[in-house]
């Protein structure tokens, strides 16, 4: 029986498409050209960025705080960037 880590929305952002948007927004804010430069700016190993982009690793609280520190974007706004918009329902 394998154990899968459980992440609540308050602990991690676990949406691959939204997390790619988040990484892209941070790159744009910092004026970076690639994921290698982003990993240096966030002080994480390059494979971490790749795993987040492929949906194999969520954006945890520590990384979210680091993104806030280097960009001055509010954590609430960072979460909003990574959260997919709810589909509109026709009434």
Buried (B, 14 or more C-beta within 10 A) or exposed (E): EEEEEEBEEEEBBBBBEBBBBBBBBBBEEBEBEEBEBBBEBBEBEBEBBEBBBEEEBBBBBEBBEBBBEBBEBEEEEBBEBBBEEEEEEEE
